[in-house]
Amino acid sequence: MRSKNKITPHSLRHAFATHLIEAGVDLLEVQKYFGHESILTTARYTHLTEQTRHNAIDRINGLMDSFTVTWGKVK
């Protein structure tokens, strides 16, 4: 019986790119590292994982916590 999730060089590359981005490496740096001419090619290697979702939520909450709204004015 064959496994559905076959490990290939492409799947390892995809996983590595995802881990780099989850670790906070800028997408443009990942693009340079992988040698892609287009950022769109690099973006195909990324996807939303639980870790990236939690990181995004934490960053958004941190940003929103820095704002104070009083009577319609943002401080």
N, CA, C and O atoms as a Tripos MOL2 file, in Angstrom:
@<TRIPOS>MOLECULE
protein
  300   299    75     0     0
PROTEIN
NO_CHARGES

@<TRIPOS>ATOM
      1 N           0.8370   -1.1840    0.0000 N.3       1 MET1
      2 CA          0.0000    0.0000    0.0000 C.3       1 MET1
      3 C           0.8810    1.2470    0.0000 C.2       1 MET1
      4 O           1.8010    1.3590    0.8110 O.2       1 MET1
      5 N           0.6040    2.1780   -0.9030 N.am      2 ARG2
      6 CA          1.3840    3.4130   -1.0080 C.3       2 ARG2
      7 C           0.8020    4.4940   -0.1150 C.2       2 ARG2
      8 O          -0.4120    4.6040    0.0590 O.2       2 ARG2
      9 N           1.6890    5.2740    0.4360 N.am      3 SER3
     10 CA          1.2800    6.4120    1.2540 C.3       3 SER3
     11 C           0.8060    7.5470    0.3550 C.2       3 SER3
     12 O           1.3640    7.7690   -0.7190 O.2       3 SER3
     13 N          -0.2260    8.2660    0.7960 N.am      4 LYS4
     14 CA         -0.7090    9.4210    0.0580 C.3       4 LYS4
     15 C           0.3280   10.5400    0.0710 C.2       4 LYS4
     16 O           0.4850   11.2540   -0.9200 O.2       4 LYS4
     17 N           1.0300   10.6940    1.1830 N.am      5 ASN5
     18 CA          1.9890   11.7770    1.3550 C.3       5 ASN5
     19 C           3.3970   11.3020    1.0220 C.2       5 ASN5
     20 O           4.1990   11.0200    1.9130 O.2       5 ASN5
     21 N           3.6780   11.2190   -0.2400 N.am      6 LYS6
     22 CA          4.9920   10.7950   -0.7080 C.3       6 LYS6
     23 C           5.9950   11.9160   -0.4590 C.2       6 LYS6
     24 O           5.7280   13.0700   -0.7940 O.2       6 LYS6
     25 N           7.1340   11.5900    0.1200 N.am      7 ILE7
     26 CA          8.1700   12.5860    0.3750 C.3       7 ILE7
     27 C           9.0300   12.7250   -0.8720 C.2       7 ILE7
     28 O           9.6220   11.7590   -1.3540 O.2       7 ILE7
     29 N           9.0840   13.9530   -1.3820 N.am      8 THR8
     30 CA          9.8360   14.2520   -2.5950 C.3       8 THR8
     31 C          10.7390   15.4440   -2.3210 C.2       8 THR8
     32 O          10.5520   16.1340   -1.3180 O.2       8 THR8
     33 N          11.7120   15.7020   -3.1860 N.am      9 PRO9
     34 CA         12.5200   16.9170   -3.0170 C.3       9 PRO9
     35 C          11.6480   18.1740   -2.9880 C.2       9 PRO9
     36 O          11.9270   19.1060   -2.2340 O.2       9 PRO9
     37 N          10.6030   18.1990   -3.8010 N.am     10 HIS10
     38 CA          9.7110   19.3580   -3.8190 C.3      10 HIS10
     39 C           8.9900   19.5200   -2.4810 C.2      10 HIS10
     40 O           8.8620   20.6380   -1.9830 O.2      10 HIS10
     41 N           8.5190   18.4170   -1.8930 N.am     11 SER11
     42 CA          7.8130   18.5280   -0.6080 C.3      11 SER11
     43 C           8.7640   18.9790    0.4990 C.2      11 SER11
     44 O           8.3600   19.7180    1.3960 O.2      11 SER11
     45 N          10.0200   18.5430    0.4450 N.am     12 LEU12
     46 CA         11.0040   18.9970    1.4260 C.3      12 LEU12
     47 C          11.3000   20.4830    1.2500 C.2      12 LEU12
     48 O          11.4280   21.2120    2.2330 O.2      12 LEU12
     49 N          11.4090   20.9290    0.0170 N.am     13 ARG13
     50 CA         11.6480   22.3420   -0.2850 C.3      13 ARG13
     51 C          10.4750   23.1890    0.2120 C.2      13 ARG13
     52 O          10.6730   24.2410    0.8200 O.2      13 ARG13
     53 N           9.2690   22.7260   -0.0490 N.am     14 HIS14
     54 CA          8.0570   23.4200    0.3850 C.3      14 HIS14
     55 C           8.0260   23.5200    1.9130 C.2      14 HIS14
     56 O           7.7440   24.5860    2.4610 O.2      14 HIS14
     57 N           8.3120   22.4290    2.5870 N.am     15 ALA15
     58 CA          8.3100   22.4170    4.0570 C.3      15 ALA15
     59 C           9.3800   23.3590    4.6020 C.2      15 ALA15
     60 O           9.1340   24.0830    5.5670 O.2      15 ALA15
     61 N          10.5560   23.3550    3.9970 N.am     16 PHE16
     62 CA         11.6390   24.2300    4.4520 C.3      16 PHE16
     63 C          11.2550   25.6960    4.2980 C.2      16 PHE16
     64 O          11.4850   26.4970    5.2050 O.2      16 PHE16
     65 N          10.6720   26.0540    3.1540 N.am     17 ALA17
     66 CA         10.2350   27.4370    2.9380 C.3      17 ALA17
     67 C           9.1850   27.8330    3.9680 C.2      17 ALA17
     68 O           9.2260   28.9420    4.5000 O.2      17 ALA17
     69 N           8.2590   26.9510    4.2480 N.am     18 THR18
     70 CA          7.2190   27.2290    5.2440 C.3      18 THR18
     71 C           7.8380   27.4540    6.6150 C.2      18 THR18
     72 O           7.4570   28.3850    7.3240 O.2      18 THR18
     73 N           8.7880   26.6100    6.9920 N.am     19 HIS19
     74 CA          9.4430   26.7570    8.3050 C.3      19 HIS19
     75 C          10.2420   28.0540    8.3840 C.2      19 HIS19
     76 O          10.2670   28.6960    9.4340 O.2      19 HIS19
     77 N          10.8930   28.4480    7.2940 N.am     20 LEU20
     78 CA         11.6170   29.7170    7.2940 C.3      20 LEU20
     79 C          10.6740   30.8810    7.5540 C.2      20 LEU20
     80 O          10.9700   31.7690    8.3530 O.2      20 LEU20
     81 N           9.5410   30.8680    6.8720 N.am     21 ILE21
     82 CA          8.5770   31.9580    7.0290 C.3      21 ILE21
     83 C           7.9630   31.9360    8.4230 C.2      21 ILE21
     84 O           7.7690   32.9910    9.0270 O.2      21 ILE21
     85 N           7.6540   30.7520    8.9410 N.am     22 GLU22
     86 CA          7.1330   30.6420   10.3040 C.3      22 GLU22
     87 C           8.1320   31.1580   11.3250 C.2      22 GLU22
     88 O           7.7450   31.6690   12.3760 O.2      22 GLU22
     89 N           9.4130   31.0260   11.0200 N.am     23 ALA23
     90 CA         10.4570   31.4840   11.9360 C.3      23 ALA23
     91 C          10.6750   32.9910   11.8270 C.2      23 ALA23
     92 O          11.4820   33.5590   12.5630 O.2      23 ALA23
     93 N           9.9570   33.6380   10.9090 N.am     24 GLY24
     94 CA         10.0470   35.0830   10.7940 C.3      24 GLY24
     95 C          10.9550   35.5870    9.6970 C.2      24 GLY24
     96 O          11.1910   36.7920    9.5990 O.2      24 GLY24
     97 N          11.4750   34.6880    8.8640 N.am     25 VAL25
     98 CA         12.3250   35.1190    7.7520 C.3      25 VAL25
     99 C          11.4400   35.8190    6.7280 C.2      25 VAL25
    100 O          10.3930   35.2970    6.3490 O.2      25 VAL25
    101 N          11.8550   36.9880    6.2860 N.am     26 ASP26
    102 CA         11.1010   37.7840    5.3250 C.3      26 ASP26
    103 C          10.9460   37.0260    4.0140 C.2      26 ASP26
    104 O          11.8680   36.3420    3.5680 O.2      26 ASP26
    105 N           9.7740   37.1520    3.4020 N.am     27 LEU27
    106 CA          9.4910   36.4430    2.1540 C.3      27 LEU27
    107 C          10.4790   36.8110    1.0540 C.2      27 LEU27
    108 O          10.8290   35.9630    0.2330 O.2      27 LEU27
    109 N          10.9360   38.0670    1.0240 N.am     28 LEU28
    110 CA         11.9170   38.4750    0.0150 C.3      28 LEU28
    111 C          13.2590   37.7760    0.2290 C.2      28 LEU28
    112 O          13.9570   37.4620   -0.7350 O.2      28 LEU28
    113 N          13.6180   37.5350    1.4850 N.am     29 GLU29
    114 CA         14.8550   36.7960    1.7630 C.3      29 GLU29
    115 C          14.7100   35.3430    1.3410 C.2      29 GLU29
    116 O          15.6550   34.7560    0.8150 O.2      29 GLU29
    117 N          13.5460   34.7600    1.5640 N.am     30 VAL30
    118 CA         13.2920   33.3800    1.1310 C.3      30 VAL30
    119 C          13.3650   33.3220   -0.3950 C.2      30 VAL30
    120 O          13.9100   32.3710   -0.9540 O.2      30 VAL30
    121 N          12.8220   34.3290   -1.0660 N.am     31 GLN31
    122 CA         12.8810   34.4000   -2.5220 C.3      31 GLN31
    123 C          14.3290   34.3740   -3.0050 C.2      31 GLN31
    124 O          14.6730   33.6260   -3.9200 O.2      31 GLN31
    125 N          15.1690   35.1920   -2.3830 N.am     32 LYS32
    126 CA         16.5870   35.2310   -2.7720 C.3      32 LYS32
    127 C          17.2660   33.8880   -2.5080 C.2      32 LYS32
    128 O          18.0170   33.3890   -3.3460 O.2      32 LYS32
    129 N          16.9970   33.3110   -1.3460 N.am     33 TYR33
    130 CA         17.6220   32.0430   -0.9610 C.3      33 TYR33
    131 C          17.2610   30.9270   -1.9460 C.2      33 TYR33
    132 O          18.1050   30.1070   -2.3060 O.2      33 TYR33
    133 N          15.9980   30.9090   -2.3740 N.am     34 PHE34
    134 CA         15.5450   29.8580   -3.2820 C.3      34 PHE34
    135 C          15.8550   30.1670   -4.7440 C.2      34 PHE34
    136 O          15.7060   29.3070   -5.6120 O.2      34 PHE34
    137 N          16.2940   31.4180   -5.0170 N.am     35 GLY35
    138 CA         16.6810   31.7800   -6.3680 C.3      35 GLY35
    139 C          15.5240   32.0470   -7.3100 C.2      35 GLY35
    140 O          15.6630   31.9120   -8.5260 O.2      35 GLY35
    141 N          14.3900   32.4240   -6.7600 N.am     36 HIS36
    142 CA         13.2320   32.7110   -7.6050 C.3      36 HIS36
    143 C          13.3210   34.1220   -8.1740 C.2      36 HIS36
    144 O          13.6810   35.0630   -7.4670 O.2      36 HIS36
    145 N          12.9940   34.2630   -9.4470 N.am     37 GLU37
    146 CA         12.9500   35.5970  -10.0520 C.3      37 GLU37
    147 C          11.7030   36.3550   -9.6010 C.2      37 GLU37
    148 O          11.7460   37.5680   -9.3990 O.2      37 GLU37
    149 N          10.6110   35.6430   -9.4460 N.am     38 SER38
    150 CA          9.3380   36.2660   -9.0940 C.3      38 SER38
    151 C           8.9480   35.9040   -7.6590 C.2      38 SER38
    152 O           9.0940   34.7560   -7.2400 O.2      38 SER38
    153 N           8.4520   36.8880   -6.9130 N.am     39 ILE39
    154 CA          7.9640   36.6380   -5.5570 C.3      39 ILE39
    155 C           6.7380   35.7260   -5.5940 C.2      39 ILE39
    156 O           6.4500   35.0330   -4.6170 O.2      39 ILE39
    157 N           6.0190   35.7240   -6.7130 N.am     40 LEU40
    158 CA          4.8490   34.8560   -6.8400 C.3      40 LEU40
    159 C           5.2440   33.3800   -6.8120 C.2      40 LEU40
    160 O           4.5030   32.5410   -6.3000 O.2      40 LEU40
    161 N           6.4040   33.0770   -7.3600 N.am     41 THR41
    162 CA          6.8940   31.6970   -7.3040 C.3      41 THR41
    163 C           7.1670   31.2990   -5.8600 C.2      41 THR41
    164 O           6.8300   30.1900   -5.4440 O.2      41 THR41
    165 N           7.7750   32.1960   -5.0980 N.am     42 THR42
    166 CA          8.0650   31.9260   -3.6900 C.3      42 THR42
    167 C           6.7790   31.7930   -2.8980 C.2      42 THR42
    168 O           6.6760   30.9350   -2.0200 O.2      42 THR42
    169 N           5.8070   32.6220   -3.1930 N.am     43 ALA43
    170 CA          4.5400   32.5960   -2.4630 C.3      43 ALA43
    171 C           3.8280   31.2510   -2.6120 C.2      43 ALA43
    172 O           3.0570   30.8610   -1.7340 O.2      43 ALA43
    173 N           4.0740   30.5470   -3.7000 N.am     44 ARG44
    174 CA          3.4470   29.2270   -3.8730 C.3      44 ARG44
    175 C           3.9520   28.2120   -2.8530 C.2      44 ARG44
    176 O           3.2690   27.2290   -2.5660 O.2      44 ARG44
    177 N           5.1310   28.4430   -2.3100 N.am     45 TYR45
    178 CA          5.6910   27.5250   -1.3250 C.3      45 TYR45
    179 C           5.1370   27.7620    0.0720 C.2      45 TYR45
    180 O           5.4000   26.9870    0.9910 O.2      45 TYR45
    181 N           4.3860   28.8140    0.2240 N.am     46 THR46
    182 CA          3.8720   29.1570    1.5530 C.3      46 THR46
    183 C           2.3950   28.8100    1.6360 C.2      46 THR46
    184 O           1.6830   28.7810    0.6330 O.2      46 THR46
    185 N           1.9590   28.5490    2.8500 N.am     47 HIS47
    186 CA          0.5490   28.3030    3.1060 C.3      47 HIS47
    187 C           0.3020   28.5870    4.5770 C.2      47 HIS47
    188 O           1.2340   28.6330    5.3790 O.2      47 HIS47
    189 N          -0.9490   28.7730    4.9180 N.am     48 LEU48
    190 CA         -1.2970   29.1030    6.2900 C.3      48 LEU48
    191 C          -1.3160   27.8340    7.1430 C.2      48 LEU48
    192 O          -2.1540   26.9550    6.9440 O.2      48 LEU48
    193 N          -0.3940   27.7510    8.0820 N.am     49 THR49
    194 CA         -0.3740   26.6440    9.0240 C.3      49 THR49
    195 C          -0.9030   27.1640   10.3530 C.2      49 THR49
    196 O          -1.1150   28.3660   10.5110 O.2      49 THR49
    197 N          -1.1130   26.2810   11.2910 N.am     50 GLU50
    198 CA         -1.5660   26.7070   12.6120 C.3      50 GLU50
    199 C          -0.5820   27.6950   13.2310 C.2      50 GLU50
    200 O          -0.9880   28.6790   13.8500 O.2      50 GLU50
    201 N           0.7040   27.4310   13.0640 N.am     51 GLN51
    202 CA          1.7270   28.3090   13.6400 C.3      51 GLN51
    203 C           1.6730   29.7030   13.0270 C.2      51 GLN51
    204 O           1.7230   30.6960   13.7540 O.2      51 GLN51
    205 N           1.5720   29.7950   11.6990 N.am     52 THR52
    206 CA          1.5230   31.1070   11.0690 C.3      52 THR52
    207 C           0.2260   31.8210   11.4080 C.2      52 THR52
    208 O           0.2080   33.0440   11.5400 O.2      52 THR52
    209 N          -0.8570   31.0720   11.5490 N.am     53 ARG53
    210 CA         -2.1310   31.6810   11.9250 C.3      53 ARG53
    211 C          -2.0340   32.2830   13.3160 C.2      53 ARG53
    212 O          -2.4760   33.4100   13.5390 O.2      53 ARG53
    213 N          -1.4540   31.5340   14.2630 N.am     54 HIS54
    214 CA         -1.2920   32.0480   15.6310 C.3      54 HIS54
    215 C          -0.3590   33.2630   15.6510 C.2      54 HIS54
    216 O          -0.6240   34.2380   16.3540 O.2      54 HIS54
    217 N           0.7270   33.2050   14.8860 N.am     55 ASN55
    218 CA          1.6480   34.3460   14.8200 C.3      55 ASN55
    219 C           0.9440   35.5810   14.2790 C.2      55 ASN55
    220 O           1.1350   36.6830   14.7930 O.2      55 ASN55
    221 N           0.1310   35.4000   13.2420 N.am     56 ALA56
    222 CA         -0.5920   36.5330   12.6620 C.3      56 ALA56
    223 C          -1.5670   37.1180   13.6710 C.2      56 ALA56
    224 O          -1.6500   38.3380   13.8180 O.2      56 ALA56
    225 N          -2.3010   36.2660   14.3610 N.am     57 ILE57
    226 CA         -3.2550   36.7360   15.3640 C.3      57 ILE57
    227 C          -2.5370   37.4940   16.4720 C.2      57 ILE57
    228 O          -3.0020   38.5470   16.9060 O.2      57 ILE57
    229 N          -1.4080   36.9660   16.9320 N.am     58 ASP58
    230 CA         -0.6380   37.6440   17.9850 C.3      58 ASP58
    231 C          -0.1550   39.0150   17.5260 C.2      58 ASP58
    232 O          -0.2280   39.9860   18.2780 O.2      58 ASP58
    233 N           0.3380   39.0940   16.2910 N.am     59 ARG59
    234 CA          0.8260   40.3850   15.7670 C.3      59 ARG59
    235 C          -0.3120   41.3870   15.6090 C.2      59 ARG59
    236 O          -0.1650   42.5600   15.9500 O.2      59 ARG59
    237 N          -1.4390   40.9240   15.0960 N.am     60 ILE60
    238 CA         -2.5930   41.8150   14.9300 C.3      60 ILE60
    239 C          -3.0850   42.3050   16.2880 C.2      60 ILE60
    240 O          -3.3570   43.4930   16.4610 O.2      60 ILE60
    241 N          -3.2000   41.3870   17.2520 N.am     61 ASN61
    242 CA         -3.6420   41.7830   18.5930 C.3      61 ASN61
    243 C          -2.6580   42.7540   19.2360 C.2      61 ASN61
    244 O          -3.0700   43.7110   19.8910 O.2      61 ASN61
    245 N          -1.3700   42.5170   19.0540 N.am     62 GLY62
    246 CA         -0.3570   43.4220   19.5990 C.3      62 GLY62
    247 C          -0.4730   44.8100   19.0000 C.2      62 GLY62
    248 O          -0.3450   45.8130   19.7020 O.2      62 GLY62
    249 N          -0.7160   44.8640   17.7020 N.am     63 LEU63
    250 CA         -0.8840   46.1530   17.0370 C.3      63 LEU63
    251 C          -2.1500   46.8510   17.5270 C.2      63 LEU63
    252 O          -2.1270   48.0440   17.8270 O.2      63 LEU63
    253 N          -3.2340   46.1220   17.6080 N.am     64 MET64
    254 CA         -4.5000   46.7220   18.0290 C.3      64 MET64
    255 C          -4.4530   47.1550   19.4910 C.2      64 MET64
    256 O          -5.0880   48.1450   19.8550 O.2      64 MET64
    257 N          -3.7180   46.4400   20.3350 N.am     65 ASP65
    258 CA         -3.5970   46.8030   21.7450 C.3      65 ASP65
    259 C          -2.8600   48.1210   21.9320 C.2      65 ASP65
    260 O          -2.9820   48.7640   22.9750 O.2      65 ASP65
    261 N          -2.0910   48.5260   20.9170 N.am     66 SER66
    262 CA         -1.3340   49.7660   21.0390 C.3      66 SER66
    263 C          -2.1920   51.0000   20.7450 C.2      66 SER66
    264 O          -1.7410   52.1270   20.9510 O.2      66 SER66
    265 N          -3.4090   50.8010   20.2710 N.am     67 PHE67
    266 CA         -4.3090   51.9110   19.9820 C.3      67 PHE67
    267 C          -5.2780   52.1300   21.1350 C.2      67 PHE67
    268 O          -5.6990   51.1900   21.8090 O.2      67 PHE67
    269 N          -5.6170   53.3930   21.3400 N.am     68 THR68
    270 CA         -6.6330   53.7480   22.3070 C.3      68 THR68
    271 C          -7.6730   54.5910   21.5850 C.2      68 THR68
    272 O          -7.3370   55.5810   20.9350 O.2      68 THR68
    273 N          -8.9220   54.2010   21.6990 N.am     69 VAL69
    274 CA         -9.9850   54.9550   21.0620 C.3      69 VAL69
    275 C         -10.8410   55.5950   22.1420 C.2      69 VAL69
    276 O         -11.3920   54.9100   23.0040 O.2      69 VAL69
    277 N         -10.9440   56.9250   22.0850 N.am     70 THR70
    278 CA        -11.7950   57.6480   23.0420 C.3      70 THR70
    279 C         -12.6820   58.5930   22.2650 C.2      70 THR70
    280 O         -12.1840   59.4510   21.5360 O.2      70 THR70
    281 N         -13.9670   58.4520   22.4050 N.am     71 TRP71
    282 CA        -14.9580   59.3030   21.7840 C.3      71 TRP71
    283 C         -14.6620   59.5650   20.3220 C.2      71 TRP71
    284 O         -14.6930   60.7060   19.8610 O.2      71 TRP71
    285 N         -14.3730   58.4920   19.5970 N.am     72 GLY72
    286 CA        -14.1920   58.6150   18.1700 C.3      72 GLY72
    287 C         -12.8230   59.0710   17.7170 C.2      72 GLY72
    288 O         -12.5890   59.2090   16.5160 O.2      72 GLY72
    289 N         -11.8990   59.3110   18.6580 N.am     73 LYS73
    290 CA        -10.5480   59.7250   18.2890 C.3      73 LYS73
    291 C          -9.5730   58.5950   18.5800 C.2      73 LYS73
    292 O          -9.6700   57.9220   19.6060 O.2      73 LYS73
    293 N          -8.6410   58.4000   17.6730 N.am     74 VAL74
    294 CA         -7.6090   57.3770   17.8560 C.3      74 VAL74
    295 C          -6.3750   58.0570   18.4190 C.2      74 VAL74
    296 O          -5.9260   59.0820   17.9070 O.2      74 VAL74
    297 N          -5.8340   57.4740   19.4770 N.am     75 LYS75
    298 CA         -4.6020   58.0180   20.0620 C.3      75 LYS75
    299 C          -3.4730   57.0530   19.8800 C.2      75 LYS75
    300 O          -2.3510   57.3280   20.3050 O.2      75 LYS75
@<TRIPOS>BOND
     1     1     2 1
     2     2     3 1
     3     3     4 2
     4     3     5 am
     5     5     6 1
     6     6     7 1
     7     7     8 2
     8     7     9 am
     9     9    10 1
    10    10    11 1
    11    11    12 2
    12    11    13 am
    13    13    14 1
    14    14    15 1
    15    15    16 2
    16    15    17 am
    17    17    18 1
    18    18    19 1
    19    19    20 2
    20    19    21 am
    21    21    22 1
    22    22    23 1
    23    23    24 2
    24    23    25 am
    25    25    26 1
    26    26    27 1
    27    27    28 2
    28    27    29 am
    29    29    30 1
    30    30    31 1
    31    31    32 2
    32    31    33 am
    33    33    34 1
    34    34    35 1
    35    35    36 2
    36    35    37 am
    37    37    38 1
    38    38    39 1
    39    39    40 2
    40    39    41 am
    41    41    42 1
    42    42    43 1
    43    43    44 2
    44    43    45 am
    45    45    46 1
    46    46    47 1
    47    47    48 2
    48    47    49 am
    49    49    50 1
    50    50    51 1
    51    51    52 2
    52    51    53 am
    53    53    54 1
    54    54    55 1
    55    55    56 2
    56    55    57 am
    57    57    58 1
    58    58    59 1
    59    59    60 2
    60    59    61 am
    61    61    62 1
    62    62    63 1
    63    63    64 2
    64    63    65 am
    65    65    66 1
    66    66    67 1
    67    67    68 2
    68    67    69 am
    69    69    70 1
    70    70    71 1
    71    71    72 2
    72    71    73 am
    73    73    74 1
    74    74    75 1
    75    75    76 2
    76    75    77 am
    77    77    78 1
    78    78    79 1
    79    79    80 2
    80    79    81 am
    81    81    82 1
    82    82    83 1
    83    83    84 2
    84    83    85 am
    85    85    86 1
    86    86    87 1
    87    87    88 2
    88    87    89 am
    89    89    90 1
    90    90    91 1
    91    91    92 2
    92    91    93 am
    93    93    94 1
    94    94    95 1
    95    95    96 2
    96    95    97 am
    97    97    98 1
    98    98    99 1
    99    99   100 2
   100    99   101 am
   101   101   102 1
   102   102   103 1
   103   103   104 2
   104   103   105 am
   105   105   106 1
   106   106   107 1
   107   107   108 2
   108   107   109 am
   109   109   110 1
   110   110   111 1
   111   111   112 2
   112   111   113 am
   113   113   114 1
   114   114   115 1
   115   115   116 2
   116   115   117 am
   117   117   118 1
   118   118   119 1
   119   119   120 2
   120   119   121 am
   121   121   122 1
   122   122   123 1
   123   123   124 2
   124   123   125 am
   125   125   126 1
   126   126   127 1
   127   127   128 2
   128   127   129 am
   129   129   130 1
   130   130   131 1
   131   131   132 2
   132   131   133 am
   133   133   134 1
   134   134   135 1
   135   135   136 2
   136   135   137 am
   137   137   138 1
   138   138   139 1
   139   139   140 2
   140   139   141 am
   141   141   142 1
   142   142   143 1
   143   143   144 2
   144   143   145 am
   145   145   146 1
   146   146   147 1
   147   147   148 2
   148   147   149 am
   149   149   150 1
   150   150   151 1
   151   151   152 2
   152   151   153 am
   153   153   154 1
   154   154   155 1
   155   155   156 2
   156   155   157 am
   157   157   158 1
   158   158   159 1
   159   159   160 2
   160   159   161 am
   161   161   162 1
   162   162   163 1
   163   163   164 2
   164   163   165 am
   165   165   166 1
   166   166   167 1
   167   167   168 2
   168   167   169 am
   169   169   170 1
   170   170   171 1
   171   171   172 2
   172   171   173 am
   173   173   174 1
   174   174   175 1
   175   175   176 2
   176   175   177 am
   177   177   178 1
   178   178   179 1
   179   179   180 2
   180   179   181 am
   181   181   182 1
   182   182   183 1
   183   183   184 2
   184   183   185 am
   185   185   186 1
   186   186   187 1
   187   187   188 2
   188   187   189 am
   189   189   190 1
   190   190   191 1
   191   191   192 2
   192   191   193 am
   193   193   194 1
   194   194   195 1
   195   195   196 2
   196   195   197 am
   197   197   198 1
   198   198   199 1
   199   199   200 2
   200   199   201 am
   201   201   202 1
   202   202   203 1
   203   203   204 2
   204   203   205 am
   205   205   206 1
   206   206   207 1
   207   207   208 2
   208   207   209 am
   209   209   210 1
   210   210   211 1
   211   211   212 2
   212   211   213 am
   213   213   214 1
   214   214   215 1
   215   215   216 2
   216   215   217 am
   217   217   218 1
   218   218   219 1
   219   219   220 2
   220   219   221 am
   221   221   222 1
   222   222   223 1
   223   223   224 2
   224   223   225 am
   225   225   226 1
   226   226   227 1
   227   227   228 2
   228   227   229 am
   229   229   230 1
   230   230   231 1
   231   231   232 2
   232   231   233 am
   233   233   234 1
   234   234   235 1
   235   235   236 2
   236   235   237 am
   237   237   238 1
   238   238   239 1
   239   239   240 2
   240   239   241 am
   241   241   242 1
   242   242   243 1
   243   243   244 2
   244   243   245 am
   245   245   246 1
   246   246   247 1
   247   247   248 2
   248   247   249 am
   249   249   250 1
   250   250   251 1
   251   251   252 2
   252   251   253 am
   253   253   254 1
   254   254   255 1
   255   255   256 2
   256   255   257 am
   257   257   258 1
   258   258   259 1
   259   259   260 2
   260   259   261 am
   261   261   262 1
   262   262   263 1
   263   263   264 2
   264   263   265 am
   265   265   266 1
   266   266   267 1
   267   267   268 2
   268   267   269 am
   269   269   270 1
   270   270   271 1
   271   271   272 2
   272   271   273 am
   273   273   274 1
   274   274   275 1
   275   275   276 2
   276   275   277 am
   277   277   278 1
   278   278   279 1
   279   279   280 2
   280   279   281 am
   281   281   282 1
   282   282   283 1
   283   283   284 2
   284   283   285 am
   285   285   286 1
   286   286   287 1
   287   287   288 2
   288   287   289 am
   289   289   290 1
   290   290   291 1
   291   291   292 2
   292   291   293 am
   293   293   294 1
   294   294   295 1
   295   295   296 2
   296   295   297 am
   297   297   298 1
   298   298   299 1
   299   299   300 2
@<TRIPOS>SUBSTRUCTURE
     1 MET1         2 RESIDUE 1 A MET
     2 ARG2         6 RESIDUE 1 A ARG
     3 SER3        10 RESIDUE 1 A SER
     4 LYS4        14 RESIDUE 1 A LYS
     5 ASN5        18 RESIDUE 1 A ASN
     6 LYS6        22 RESIDUE 1 A LYS
     7 ILE7        26 RESIDUE 1 A ILE
     8 THR8        30 RESIDUE 1 A THR
     9 PRO9        34 RESIDUE 1 A PRO
    10 HIS10       38 RESIDUE 1 A HIS
    11 SER11       42 RESIDUE 1 A SER
    12 LEU12       46 RESIDUE 1 A LEU
    13 ARG13       50 RESIDUE 1 A ARG
    14 HIS14       54 RESIDUE 1 A HIS
    15 ALA15       58 RESIDUE 1 A ALA
    16 PHE16       62 RESIDUE 1 A PHE
    17 ALA17       66 RESIDUE 1 A ALA
    18 THR18       70 RESIDUE 1 A THR
    19 HIS19       74 RESIDUE 1 A HIS
    20 LEU20       78 RESIDUE 1 A LEU
    21 ILE21       82 RESIDUE 1 A ILE
    22 GLU22       86 RESIDUE 1 A GLU
    23 ALA23       90 RESIDUE 1 A ALA
    24 GLY24       94 RESIDUE 1 A GLY
    25 VAL25       98 RESIDUE 1 A VAL
    26 ASP26      102 RESIDUE 1 A ASP
    27 LEU27      106 RESIDUE 1 A LEU
    28 LEU28      110 RESIDUE 1 A LEU
    29 GLU29      114 RESIDUE 1 A GLU
    30 VAL30      118 RESIDUE 1 A VAL
    31 GLN31      122 RESIDUE 1 A GLN
    32 LYS32      126 RESIDUE 1 A LYS
    33 TYR33      130 RESIDUE 1 A TYR
    34 PHE34      134 RESIDUE 1 A PHE
    35 GLY35      138 RESIDUE 1 A GLY
    36 HIS36      142 RESIDUE 1 A HIS
    37 GLU37      146 RESIDUE 1 A GLU
    38 SER38      150 RESIDUE 1 A SER
    39 ILE39      154 RESIDUE 1 A ILE
    40 LEU40      158 RESIDUE 1 A LEU
    41 THR41      162 RESIDUE 1 A THR
    42 THR42      166 RESIDUE 1 A THR
    43 ALA43      170 RESIDUE 1 A ALA
    44 ARG44      174 RESIDUE 1 A ARG
    45 TYR45      178 RESIDUE 1 A TYR
    46 THR46      182 RESIDUE 1 A THR
    47 HIS47      186 RESIDUE 1 A HIS
    48 LEU48      190 RESIDUE 1 A LEU
    49 THR49      194 RESIDUE 1 A THR
    50 GLU50      198 RESIDUE 1 A GLU
    51 GLN51      202 RESIDUE 1 A GLN
    52 THR52      206 RESIDUE 1 A THR
    53 ARG53      210 RESIDUE 1 A ARG
    54 HIS54      214 RESIDUE 1 A HIS
    55 ASN55      218 RESIDUE 1 A ASN
    56 ALA56      222 RESIDUE 1 A ALA
    57 ILE57      226 RESIDUE 1 A ILE
    58 ASP58      230 RESIDUE 1 A ASP
    59 ARG59      234 RESIDUE 1 A ARG
    60 ILE60      238 RESIDUE 1 A ILE
    61 ASN61      242 RESIDUE 1 A ASN
    62 GLY62      246 RESIDUE 1 A GLY
    63 LEU63      250 RESIDUE 1 A LEU
    64 MET64      254 RESIDUE 1 A MET
    65 ASP65      258 RESIDUE 1 A ASP
    66 SER66      262 RESIDUE 1 A SER
    67 PHE67      266 RESIDUE 1 A PHE
    68 THR68      270 RESIDUE 1 A THR
    69 VAL69      274 RESIDUE 1 A VAL
    70 THR70      278 RESIDUE 1 A THR
    71 TRP71      282 RESIDUE 1 A TRP
    72 GLY72      286 RESIDUE 1 A GLY
    73 LYS73      290 RESIDUE 1 A LYS
    74 VAL74      294 RESIDUE 1 A VAL
    75 LYS75      298 RESIDUE 1 A LYS
